[in-house]
Amino acid sequence: MKLPAAVIILMLVGRSSLAAQTPEARIDAIASDPAAIHAGFGVTTKAGTYLRTGVVAGLGASENGISGRIDFVNRFHLDPFRESRWAPYAGGGLSARFDDGARSRLYALIILGVDGPVARGLTTSVEAGLGGGARLGIVIRRAAQERR
């Protein structure tokens, strides 16, 4: 399975910007043709007061067999200083999807999410989006009490 050239370029460019990484684990349901469920792991880094940028790799199952994806995403947080327990964010980026028996595909990615409160150094978020189909995801990220 070959990676699209755009994905390889983004991986190389994004690698140097991920020095101060915040890990995340997630599970996503993707309603498309073929539908899939992916468990994923990613890292994000602060790209400004309101902006976080990162990469997520997911692997799981689709109607065709094994399925995977790589997402390059930027999130804009409306409450970066955790002044509220729950806070919305929006984002976008690129998603590369790989499925058994199908060509790899590159999609634009749009997400809306809500960050929850911090407990034991972790926060849970819920995301909905579009990128190779409709998506719904649950995310657990390492978090600080005073920053998103």
DSSP file (Angstrom, degrees, kcal/mol; ACC not computed):
  #  RESIDUE AA STRUCTURE BP1 BP2  ACC     N-H-->O    O-->H-N    N-H-->O    O-->H-N    TCO  KAPPA ALPHA  PHI   PSI    X-CA   Y-CA   Z-CA
    1    1 A M              0   0    0      0, 0.0     2,-0.3     0, 0.0   102,-0.0   0.000 360.0 360.0 360.0 121.3    0.0    0.0    0.0
    2    2 A K        -     0   0    0    102,-0.0   102,-0.2     1,-0.0     3,-0.0  -0.700 360.0-128.7 -94.4 140.6    1.6    3.3   -1.1
    3    3 A L        -     0   0    0     -2,-0.3    95,-0.0     1,-0.1     5,-0.0  -0.665  31.5-107.8 -81.9 139.5    1.3    6.6    0.8
    4    4 A P    >>  -     0   0    0      0, 0.0     4,-1.7     0, 0.0     3,-0.6  -0.360  27.5-117.7 -62.0 148.2    0.2    9.6   -1.3
    5    5 A A  H 3> S+     0   0    0      1,-0.2     4,-2.4     2,-0.2     5,-0.2   0.855 113.7  58.2 -57.4 -37.8    3.0   12.1   -1.9
    6    6 A A  H 3> S+     0   0    0      1,-0.2     4,-2.3     2,-0.2    -1,-0.2   0.869 105.1  50.6 -62.3 -36.6    1.1   14.8    0.0
    7    7 A V  H <> S+     0   0    0     -3,-0.6     4,-2.2     2,-0.2    -1,-0.2   0.919 109.9  49.2 -67.3 -43.8    0.9   12.6    3.1
    8    8 A I  H  X S+     0   0    0     -4,-1.7     4,-2.0     2,-0.2    -2,-0.2   0.914 112.0  48.7 -62.1 -43.9    4.7   11.9    3.0
    9    9 A I  H  X S+     0   0    0     -4,-2.4     4,-2.5     1,-0.2     5,-0.2   0.928 111.9  48.5 -62.9 -45.6    5.5   15.7    2.6
   10   10 A L  H  X S+     0   0    0     -4,-2.3     4,-2.7     1,-0.2    -1,-0.2   0.858 109.0  54.1 -63.6 -34.9    3.2   16.6    5.5
   11   11 A M  H  X S+     0   0    0     -4,-2.2     4,-1.2     2,-0.2    -1,-0.2   0.912 112.0  43.8 -64.7 -41.9    4.8   13.9    7.7
   12   12 A L  H  X S+     0   0    0     -4,-2.0     4,-0.7     2,-0.2    -2,-0.2   0.909 117.4  44.2 -70.7 -42.7    8.2   15.3    7.1
   13   13 A V  H >X S+     0   0    0     -4,-2.5     4,-0.6     1,-0.2     3,-0.5   0.924 115.6  47.8 -67.4 -44.7    7.2   18.9    7.6
   14   14 A G  H 3< S+     0   0    0     -4,-2.7     4,-0.5    -5,-0.2     3,-0.3   0.718  95.4  76.0 -70.4 -21.7    5.1   18.2   10.7
   15   15 A R  H >< S+     0   0    0     -4,-1.2     3,-1.0     1,-0.2    -1,-0.2   0.894  95.3  46.4 -59.6 -44.0    7.8   16.1   12.3
   16   16 A S  H << S+     0   0    0     -4,-0.7     3,-0.5    -3,-0.5    -1,-0.2   0.785 108.4  56.8 -71.6 -26.5   10.0   19.1   13.4
   17   17 A S  T 3< S+     0   0    0     -4,-0.6     3,-0.3    -3,-0.3    -1,-0.2   0.499  90.8  74.4 -83.5  -2.4    7.0   21.0   14.7
   18   18 A L    <   +     0   0    0     -3,-1.0     3,-0.3    -4,-0.5    -1,-0.2  -0.088  56.9 119.2-101.2  35.5    6.0   18.2   17.1
   19   19 A A  S    S+     0   0    0     -3,-0.5     2,-1.2     1,-0.3    -1,-0.2   0.940  75.1  44.8 -66.9 -49.1    8.8   18.8   19.6
   20   20 A A  S    S-     0   0    0     -3,-0.3    26,-0.5    26,-0.1    -1,-0.3  -0.728  91.0-173.1 -96.1  85.2    6.6   19.6   22.7
   21   21 A Q        -     0   0    0     -2,-1.2    24,-0.2    -3,-0.3    33,-0.1  -0.561  24.7-162.0 -92.2 142.7    4.1   16.8   22.2
   22   22 A T  E     -A   44   0A   0     22,-2.6    22,-1.9    -2,-0.2     2,-0.1  -0.986  25.0-137.6-115.4 117.6    0.9   16.1   24.0
   23   23 A P  E     -A   43   0A   0      0, 0.0   119,-1.8     0, 0.0     2,-0.3  -0.357  21.6-175.6 -76.3 155.4   -0.3   12.5   23.5
   24   24 A E  E     -AB  42 141A   0     18,-2.1    18,-2.4   117,-0.2     2,-0.4  -0.992  13.8-157.6-146.3 148.5   -3.9   11.5   22.9
   25   25 A A  E     +AB  41 140A   0    115,-2.5   115,-3.0    -2,-0.3     2,-0.3  -0.950  25.1 167.8-121.9 147.0   -5.7    8.2   22.5
   26   26 A R  E     -AB  40 139A   0     14,-2.3    14,-3.0    -2,-0.4     2,-0.4  -0.977  31.1-146.3-154.7 162.4   -9.0    7.9   20.6
   27   27 A I  E     -AB  39 138A   0    111,-1.9   111,-2.2    -2,-0.3     2,-0.4  -0.994  23.7-172.1-134.7 132.9  -11.7    5.8   19.1
   28   28 A D  E     -AB  38 137A   0     10,-2.8    10,-2.7    -2,-0.4     2,-0.5  -0.972  17.7-152.9-129.9 138.3  -13.6    6.9   16.0
   29   29 A A  E     -AB  37 136A   0    107,-2.8   107,-1.9    -2,-0.4     2,-0.5  -0.943  16.9-163.8-104.4 129.8  -16.6    5.6   14.0
   30   30 A I  E     -AB  36 135A   0      6,-3.2     6,-2.4    -2,-0.5     2,-0.9  -0.961   7.3-156.8-120.3 116.6  -16.5    6.6   10.4
   31   31 A A  E     + B   0 134A   0    103,-3.0   103,-1.6    -2,-0.5     2,-0.2  -0.804  51.0 101.1 -94.6 101.7  -19.7    6.3    8.4
   32   32 A S  S    S-     0   0    0     -2,-0.9     3,-0.3   101,-0.2   101,-0.1  -0.781  81.0 -44.5-155.0-163.7  -18.7    6.1    4.7
   33   33 A D  S    S+     0   0    0      1,-0.4     2,-0.1    -2,-0.2    -2,-0.1  -0.865 139.0  21.7-118.6  96.0  -18.2    3.5    2.0
   34   34 A P  S    S-     0   0    0      0, 0.0    -1,-0.4     0, 0.0     2,-0.1   0.447  99.0-143.1 -90.7 149.4  -16.8    1.4    3.6
   35   35 A A        -     0   0    0     -3,-0.3    28,-1.2    -4,-0.1     2,-0.3  -0.398  27.4-177.4 -68.5 151.8  -17.8    2.3    7.2
   36   36 A A  E     -AC  30  62A   0     -6,-2.4    -6,-3.2    26,-0.2     2,-0.4  -0.980  29.8-144.6-151.1 159.5  -15.0    1.7    9.8
   37   37 A I  E     -AC  29  61A   0     24,-2.1    24,-1.6    -2,-0.3     2,-0.4  -0.999  26.5-171.5-125.8 127.5  -14.1    1.9   13.4
   38   38 A H  E     -AC  28  60A   0    -10,-2.7   -10,-2.8    -2,-0.4     2,-0.4  -0.962  19.1-154.6-123.6 135.2  -10.6    3.0   14.3
   39   39 A A  E     -AC  27  59A   0     20,-2.4    20,-2.6    -2,-0.4     2,-0.3  -0.897  33.9-176.3 -96.5 137.2   -8.6    3.1   17.5
   40   40 A G  E     -AC  26  58A   0    -14,-3.0   -14,-2.3    -2,-0.4     2,-0.4  -0.903  28.4-157.2-139.3 163.8   -5.9    5.7   17.3
   41   41 A F  E     +AC  25  57A   0     16,-2.2    16,-2.6    -2,-0.3     2,-0.3  -0.993  25.3 162.4-135.9 141.2   -3.0    7.4   18.9
   42   42 A G  E     -AC  24  56A   0    -18,-2.4   -18,-2.1    -2,-0.4     2,-0.4  -0.929  27.4-136.1-150.2 174.4   -1.7   10.9   18.2
   43   43 A V  E     -AC  23  55A   0     12,-2.1    12,-2.0    -2,-0.3     2,-0.3  -0.990  16.9-171.4-134.8 144.2    0.4   13.8   19.3
   44   44 A T  E     -AC  22  54A   0    -22,-1.9   -22,-2.6    -2,-0.4     2,-0.3  -0.913   3.5-161.1-129.8 160.5   -0.4   17.5   19.3
   45   45 A T  E     - C   0  53A   0      8,-2.6     8,-2.5    -2,-0.3     2,-0.3  -0.974  31.7 -97.7-139.5 154.3    1.7   20.6   20.0
   46   46 A K  E     + C   0  52A   0    -26,-0.5     6,-0.2    -2,-0.3   -26,-0.1  -0.568  34.7 175.2 -72.1 126.8    0.9   24.2   20.8
   47   47 A A        -     0   0    0      4,-2.8     2,-0.3     1,-0.4     5,-0.2   0.195  68.5 -31.5-115.3  12.5    1.1   26.3   17.6
   48   48 A G  S    S-     0   0    0      3,-0.6    -1,-0.4     1,-0.1     0, 0.0  -0.898  85.7 -63.5 155.9 179.8   -0.1   29.5   19.3
   49   49 A T  S    S+     0   0    0     -2,-0.3    -1,-0.1     1,-0.2    28,-0.0   0.908 133.6  19.8 -59.9 -43.4   -2.3   30.6   22.2
   50   50 A Y  S    S+     0   0    0     -3,-0.1    27,-3.2    26,-0.1     2,-0.4   0.557 112.3  81.6-103.8 -11.1   -5.5   29.3   20.5
   51   51 A L  E     - D   0  76A   0     25,-0.2    -4,-2.8    23,-0.0    -3,-0.6  -0.830  46.2-177.9-112.2 135.1   -4.1   26.8   18.0
   52   52 A R  E     -CD  46  75A   0     23,-2.4    23,-3.2    -2,-0.4     2,-0.4  -0.979   9.2-167.6-122.9 139.8   -3.0   23.1   18.4
   53   53 A T  E     +CD  45  74A   0     -8,-2.5    -8,-2.6    -2,-0.4     2,-0.3  -0.957  20.6 133.4-128.0 147.3   -1.6   21.1   15.5
   54   54 A G  E     -CD  44  73A   0     19,-2.3    19,-2.1    -2,-0.4     2,-0.4  -0.968  42.1-107.1-170.8-175.2   -0.9   17.4   15.4
   55   55 A V  E     -CD  43  72A   0    -12,-2.0   -12,-2.1    -2,-0.3     2,-0.4  -0.989  21.2-167.0-135.8 141.8   -1.0   14.0   13.7
   56   56 A V  E     -CD  42  71A   0     15,-2.3    15,-3.0    -2,-0.4     2,-0.5  -0.994   4.4-161.4-130.2 135.0   -3.2   11.0   14.5
   57   57 A A  E     -CD  41  70A   0    -16,-2.6   -16,-2.2    -2,-0.4     2,-0.4  -0.975  14.5-173.4-115.2 131.7   -2.8    7.4   13.2
   58   58 A G  E     -CD  40  69A   0     11,-2.7    11,-2.3    -2,-0.5     2,-0.4  -0.943   8.6-175.4-126.7 147.5   -5.7    5.1   13.5
   59   59 A L  E     +CD  39  68A   0    -20,-2.6   -20,-2.4    -2,-0.4     2,-0.2  -0.998  27.5 108.4-140.4 140.7   -6.1    1.4   12.8
   60   60 A G  E     -CD  38  67A   0      7,-3.0     7,-2.3    -2,-0.4     2,-0.4  -0.837  57.1 -54.2-174.1-147.2   -9.2   -0.8   12.9
   61   61 A A  E     +CD  37  66A   0    -24,-1.6   -24,-2.1    -2,-0.2     2,-0.2  -0.922  35.3 179.1-125.5 145.6  -11.8   -2.7   10.8
   62   62 A S  E >   -CD  36  65A   0      3,-3.3     3,-1.1    -2,-0.4   -26,-0.2  -0.733  52.2 -88.2-127.7-178.4  -14.1   -1.8    8.0
   63   63 A E  T 3  S+     0   0    0    -28,-1.2     3,-0.1     1,-0.2   -27,-0.1   0.757 129.1  49.9 -62.4 -23.8  -16.6   -3.8    5.9
   64   64 A N  T 3  S-     0   0    0    -29,-0.2     2,-0.4     1,-0.2    -1,-0.2   0.522 121.2 -99.0 -93.5  -7.1  -13.7   -4.7    3.6
   65   65 A G  E <  S+D   62   0A   0     -3,-1.1    -3,-3.3    36,-0.0    -1,-0.2  -0.992  86.8  24.2 129.5-135.8  -11.3   -5.9    6.3
   66   66 A I  E     -D   61   0A   0     -2,-0.4    34,-2.0    -5,-0.2     2,-0.3  -0.456  66.4-176.8 -71.9 140.4   -8.4   -4.0    7.9
   67   67 A S  E     +DE  60  99A   0     -7,-2.3    -7,-3.0    32,-0.2     2,-0.3  -0.983   6.1 169.7-139.0 146.9   -8.7   -0.2    7.7
   68   68 A G  E     -DE  59  98A   0     30,-3.0    30,-3.1    -2,-0.3     2,-0.3  -0.959   8.3-169.8-150.8 169.0   -6.4    2.7    8.7
   69   69 A R  E     -DE  58  97A   0    -11,-2.3   -11,-2.7    -2,-0.3     2,-0.4  -0.991  15.8-148.3-157.3 159.1   -5.9    6.4    8.5
   70   70 A I  E     -DE  57  96A   0     26,-2.2    26,-3.0    -2,-0.3     2,-0.4  -0.993  21.0-164.8-129.4 124.5   -3.5    9.2    9.2
   71   71 A D  E     -DE  56  95A   0    -15,-3.0   -15,-2.3    -2,-0.4     2,-0.5  -0.919  12.5-164.5-112.7 136.0   -4.9   12.6   10.1
   72   72 A F  E     +DE  55  94A   0     22,-3.1    22,-2.3    -2,-0.4     2,-0.4  -0.983  30.2 173.5-113.1 115.5   -3.1   15.9   10.1
   73   73 A V  E     -DE  54  93A   0    -19,-2.1   -19,-2.3    -2,-0.5     2,-0.4  -0.944  30.9-158.8-135.6 145.7   -5.3   18.3   12.1
   74   74 A N  E     -DE  53  92A   0     18,-2.6    18,-1.8    -2,-0.4     2,-0.4  -0.982  16.7-159.8-117.3 133.2   -5.3   21.9   13.5
   75   75 A R  E     -DE  52  91A   0    -23,-3.2   -23,-2.4    -2,-0.4     2,-0.6  -0.958   6.3-154.8-117.5 131.4   -7.6   22.7   16.4
   76   76 A F  E     -DE  51  90A   0     14,-3.9    14,-1.8    -2,-0.4     2,-0.4  -0.921  15.4-154.4-103.9 115.3   -8.7   26.2   17.3
   77   77 A H  E     - E   0  89A   0    -27,-3.2    12,-0.2    -2,-0.6    71,-0.0  -0.771  13.1-161.0 -95.3 129.8   -9.7   26.4   21.0
   78   78 A L  S    S+     0   0    0     10,-1.7    -1,-0.1    -2,-0.4    11,-0.1   0.663  92.7  35.3 -80.6 -16.7  -12.2   29.1   22.1
   79   79 A D    >   +     0   0    0      9,-0.4     3,-1.4   -29,-0.1    -1,-0.3  -0.604  65.7 162.4-134.7  72.3  -11.1   28.8   25.8
   80   80 A P  T 3  S+     0   0    0      0, 0.0    68,-2.1     0, 0.0    -1,-0.1   0.683  74.9  54.8 -69.9 -16.3   -7.3   28.0   25.8
   81   81 A F  T 3  S-     0   0    0     66,-0.2    66,-0.1    67,-0.1   -32,-0.0   0.235 108.7-117.9-102.4  13.7   -6.9   29.0   29.5
   82   82 A R    <   +     0   0    0     -3,-1.4    65,-0.1     1,-0.1    -3,-0.0   0.887  58.3 152.7  53.7  47.4   -9.6   26.6   30.9
   83   83 A E        +     0   0    0     63,-0.0     2,-0.3     2,-0.0    -1,-0.1   0.707  68.2  43.8 -76.0 -20.2  -11.8   29.4   32.2
   84   84 A S  S    S-     0   0    0     -5,-0.2     3,-0.0     1,-0.1    -5,-0.0  -0.906  82.5-129.3-120.3 152.2  -14.8   27.0   31.7
   85   85 A R  S    S+     0   0    0     -2,-0.3     2,-0.4     1,-0.1    -1,-0.1   0.909 100.2  34.6 -65.1 -41.2  -15.0   23.3   32.6
   86   86 A W  S    S+     0   0    0     30,-0.1    30,-0.2    -3,-0.1    -1,-0.1  -0.926  74.4 174.3-115.6 138.6  -16.3   22.5   29.1
   87   87 A A  E     - F   0 115A   0     28,-2.0    28,-3.2    -2,-0.4     2,-0.1  -0.995  23.3-127.3-148.9 139.3  -15.2   24.4   26.0
   88   88 A P  E     - F   0 114A   0      0, 0.0   -10,-1.7     0, 0.0    -9,-0.4  -0.419  23.6-178.8 -81.6 158.0  -15.8   24.0   22.2
   89   89 A Y  E     -EF  77 113A   0     24,-2.4    24,-2.8   -12,-0.2     2,-0.3  -0.969   9.8-157.7-146.8 161.7  -13.1   23.8   19.5
   90   90 A A  E     +EF  76 112A   0    -14,-1.8   -14,-3.9    -2,-0.3     2,-0.3  -0.950  19.2 162.0-136.4 156.5  -13.1   23.6   15.8
   91   91 A G  E     -EF  75 111A   0     20,-2.3    20,-2.3    -2,-0.3     2,-0.3  -0.961  16.9-163.9-162.7 179.1  -10.5   22.4   13.4
   92   92 A G  E     +EF  74 110A   0    -18,-1.8   -18,-2.6    -2,-0.3     2,-0.3  -0.978  22.5 124.3-164.9 168.9   -9.5   21.1   10.0
   93   93 A G  E     -EF  73 109A   0     16,-2.0    16,-2.5    -2,-0.3     2,-0.3  -0.939  54.4 -50.7 170.0-146.1   -6.8   19.4    8.1
   94   94 A L  E     -EF  72 108A   0    -22,-2.3   -22,-3.1    -2,-0.3     2,-0.4  -0.939  34.7-162.4-126.3 147.9   -6.2   16.4    5.9
   95   95 A S  E     -EF  71 107A   0     12,-2.6    12,-3.1    -2,-0.3     2,-0.5  -0.996   3.1-161.2-132.0 128.5   -7.0   12.7    6.3
   96   96 A A  E     -EF  70 106A   0    -26,-3.0   -26,-2.2    -2,-0.4     2,-0.4  -0.945  14.8-162.4-107.5 127.4   -5.5    9.8    4.4
   97   97 A R  E     -EF  69 105A   0      8,-2.9     8,-2.2    -2,-0.5     2,-0.4  -0.903   8.2-170.2-116.9 138.9   -7.5    6.6    4.5
   98   98 A F  E     +E   68   0A   0    -30,-3.1   -30,-3.0    -2,-0.4     2,-0.3  -0.993  10.0 172.8-130.6 123.2   -6.3    3.1    3.7
   99   99 A D  E >   -E   67   0A   0     -2,-0.4     3,-1.9     3,-0.4   -32,-0.2  -0.969  40.4 -95.4-131.0 146.8   -8.6    0.1    3.3
  100  100 A D  T 3  S+     0   0    0    -34,-2.0     3,-0.1    -2,-0.3   -36,-0.0  -0.341 110.4   9.5 -54.9 134.1   -8.1   -3.5    2.2
  101  101 A G  T 3  S+     0   0    0      1,-0.2     2,-0.3    -2,-0.0    -1,-0.3   0.585 114.3  92.2  73.5  10.7   -8.9   -3.9   -1.5
  102  102 A A  S <  S-     0   0    0     -3,-1.9    -3,-0.4     3,-0.0    -1,-0.2  -0.951  80.0-101.6-135.1 155.2   -9.3   -0.2   -2.1
  103  103 A R        -     0   0    0     -2,-0.3     2,-0.1     1,-0.1    -4,-0.1  -0.428  45.9-102.3 -68.3 147.2   -7.0    2.7   -3.3
  104  104 A S        -     0   0    0   -102,-0.2     2,-0.3    -6,-0.1    -6,-0.2  -0.463  43.8-156.9 -67.4 146.5   -5.7    5.0   -0.6
  105  105 A R  E     -F   97   0A   0     -8,-2.2    -8,-2.9    -2,-0.1     2,-0.4  -0.950  13.3-145.0-132.3 148.2   -7.6    8.2   -0.5
  106  106 A L  E     -F   96   0A   0     -2,-0.3     2,-0.3   -10,-0.2   -10,-0.2  -0.953  24.5-179.4-114.2 130.6   -6.9   11.8    0.7
  107  107 A Y  E     -F   95   0A   0    -12,-3.1   -12,-2.6    -2,-0.4     2,-0.2  -0.915  32.1-113.1-128.7 151.5   -9.7   13.9    2.2
  108  108 A A  E     -F   94   0A   0     -2,-0.3     2,-0.4   -14,-0.2    24,-0.3  -0.618  38.0-145.4 -73.3 145.6  -10.2   17.4    3.6
  109  109 A L  E     +F   93   0A   0    -16,-2.5   -16,-2.0    -2,-0.2     2,-0.4  -0.969  20.7 178.5-123.5 129.8  -11.0   17.1    7.3
  110  110 A I  E     -FG  92 130A   0     20,-2.8    20,-2.4    -2,-0.4     2,-0.3  -0.999  11.2-179.9-128.9 130.8  -13.4   19.3    9.3
  111  111 A I  E     -FG  91 129A   0    -20,-2.3   -20,-2.3    -2,-0.4     2,-0.4  -0.955  19.5-167.1-132.9 151.4  -14.1   18.8   13.0
  112  112 A L  E     +FG  90 128A   0     16,-2.8    16,-2.8    -2,-0.3     2,-0.3  -0.994  26.4 167.1-128.2 135.9  -16.1   20.3   15.8
  113  113 A G  E     -FG  89 127A   0    -24,-2.8   -24,-2.4    -2,-0.4     2,-0.4  -0.928  31.3-138.7-146.0 169.2  -15.4   19.2   19.4
  114  114 A V  E     -FG  88 126A   0     12,-1.9    12,-1.7    -2,-0.3     2,-0.3  -0.990  17.7-146.9-132.8 123.5  -16.0   19.8   23.1
  115  115 A D  E     -FG  87 125A   0    -28,-3.2   -28,-2.0    -2,-0.4    10,-0.2  -0.710  17.5-149.3 -86.0 138.3  -13.2   19.5   25.7
  116  116 A G  E     -     0   0A   0      8,-1.9   -30,-0.1    -2,-0.3    -1,-0.1  -0.323  31.1 -68.7 -96.7-176.4  -14.2   18.3   29.1
  117  117 A P  E     -     0   0A   0      0, 0.0     7,-0.5     0, 0.0     2,-0.4  -0.252  53.0-101.5 -71.0 161.0  -12.8   19.1   32.6
  118  118 A V  E     + G   0 123A   0      5,-0.1     2,-0.3    27,-0.1     5,-0.2  -0.685  40.1 174.0 -85.4 133.9   -9.4   17.8   33.7
  119  119 A A  E >  S- G   0 122A   0      3,-2.8     3,-1.4    -2,-0.4    24,-0.1  -0.951  71.1 -14.2-141.3 120.8   -9.3   14.8   36.0
  120  120 A R  T 3  S-     0   0    0     -2,-0.3     3,-0.1     1,-0.3    -1,-0.0   0.846 128.4 -53.4  56.8  37.1   -6.0   13.2   37.1
  121  121 A G  T 3  S+     0   0    0      1,-0.2    22,-2.9    21,-0.1     2,-0.3   0.575 120.0  99.6  78.8   9.6   -4.1   15.0   34.4
  122  122 A L  E <   -GH 119 142A   0     -3,-1.4    -3,-2.8    20,-0.3     2,-0.3  -0.919  50.6-162.4-127.1 153.0   -6.4   13.9   31.6
  123  123 A T  E     -GH 118 141A   0     18,-2.5    18,-2.7    -2,-0.3     2,-0.4  -0.979  12.0-141.6-130.7 148.4   -9.3   15.4   29.7
  124  124 A T  E     - H   0 140A   0     -7,-0.5    -8,-1.9    -2,-0.3     2,-0.3  -0.903  19.0-172.6-108.7 137.6  -12.0   13.7   27.6
  125  125 A S  E     -GH 115 139A   0     14,-2.9    14,-2.8    -2,-0.4     2,-0.4  -0.917  15.1-147.7-126.1 154.1  -13.3   15.3   24.4
  126  126 A V  E     -GH 114 138A   0    -12,-1.7   -12,-1.9    -2,-0.3     2,-0.4  -0.990  21.6-171.4-120.4 130.9  -16.1   14.4   22.0
  127  127 A E  E     -GH 113 137A   0     10,-2.6    10,-2.8    -2,-0.4     2,-0.3  -0.936  14.4-175.0-126.3 146.1  -15.7   15.2   18.3
  128  128 A A  E     +GH 112 136A   0    -16,-2.8   -16,-2.8    -2,-0.4     2,-0.3  -0.980  27.2 134.9-130.5 146.6  -17.9   15.1   15.2
  129  129 A G  E     -GH 111 135A   0      6,-1.8     6,-2.9    -2,-0.3     2,-0.4  -0.970  46.1-105.4-169.2-176.5  -16.7   15.8   11.8
  130  130 A L  E     +GH 110 134A   0    -20,-2.4   -20,-2.8    -2,-0.3     4,-0.2  -0.995  48.8 125.2-130.1 136.3  -16.4   15.1    8.1
  131  131 A G  S    S-     0   0    0      2,-1.9   -22,-0.1    -2,-0.4   -24,-0.1  -0.221  93.2 -10.5 170.6  90.0  -13.4   13.6    6.3
  132  132 A G  S    S-     0   0    0    -24,-0.3     2,-0.2   -26,-0.1   -99,-0.1   0.734 140.1 -23.4  76.7  23.7  -13.8   10.5    4.2
  133  133 A G  S    S-     0   0    0   -101,-0.1    -2,-1.9     2,-0.0  -101,-0.2  -0.611 102.3 -45.4 127.3 172.0  -17.3   10.3    5.7
  134  134 A A  E     -BH  31 130A   0   -103,-1.6  -103,-3.0    -4,-0.2     2,-0.3  -0.526  61.8-159.7 -72.5 141.9  -19.2   11.4    8.8
  135  135 A R  E     -BH  30 129A   0     -6,-2.9    -6,-1.8  -105,-0.2     2,-0.4  -0.930  20.8-176.3-128.1 148.8  -17.1   10.9   12.0
  136  136 A L  E     +BH  29 128A   0   -107,-1.9  -107,-2.8    -2,-0.3     2,-0.3  -0.973  20.6 174.5-139.8 129.0  -17.8   10.6   15.7
  137  137 A G  E     -BH  28 127A   0    -10,-2.8   -10,-2.6    -2,-0.4     2,-0.4  -0.960  29.4-148.2-140.1 154.3  -15.0   10.2   18.1
  138  138 A I  E     -BH  27 126A   0   -111,-2.2  -111,-1.9    -2,-0.3     2,-0.4  -0.984  26.2-168.6-116.6 130.5  -14.1   10.1   21.8
  139  139 A V  E     -BH  26 125A   0    -14,-2.8   -14,-2.9    -2,-0.4     2,-0.5  -0.954  15.2-163.6-126.1 138.5  -10.6   11.4   22.7
  140  140 A I  E     +BH  25 124A   0   -115,-3.0  -115,-2.5    -2,-0.4     2,-0.3  -0.991  20.9 178.5-119.4 122.8   -8.6   11.2   25.9
  141  141 A R  E     -BH  24 123A   0    -18,-2.7   -18,-2.5    -2,-0.5     2,-0.2  -0.897  35.8-109.3-123.3 150.4   -5.7   13.7   26.1
  142  142 A R  E     - H   0 122A   0   -119,-1.8     2,-0.3    -2,-0.3   -20,-0.3  -0.595  51.0-176.1 -69.1 140.4   -3.0   14.6   28.6
  143  143 A A        -     0   0    0    -22,-2.9     2,-0.3    -2,-0.2     5,-0.1  -0.982  27.6-135.2-146.0 152.4   -4.0   18.0   30.0
  144  144 A A        -     0   0    0      3,-0.7     3,-0.3    -2,-0.3   -26,-0.0  -0.741  28.0-122.1-100.2 155.2   -2.9   20.7   32.4
  145  145 A Q  S    S+     0   0    0     -2,-0.3   -27,-0.1     1,-0.2    -1,-0.1   0.820 109.8  37.6 -65.7 -31.3   -5.3   22.4   34.8
  146  146 A E  S    S+     0   0    0      1,-0.0     2,-0.3   -63,-0.0    -1,-0.2   0.488 115.9  46.0-104.5  -3.5   -4.6   25.9   33.4
  147  147 A R              0   0    0     -3,-0.3    -3,-0.7   -65,-0.1   -66,-0.2  -0.966 360.0 360.0-138.9 153.0   -4.3   25.3   29.6
  148  148 A R              0   0    0    -68,-2.1   -67,-0.1    -2,-0.3    -1,-0.1   0.360 360.0 360.0 -99.4 360.0   -6.1   23.4   26.8
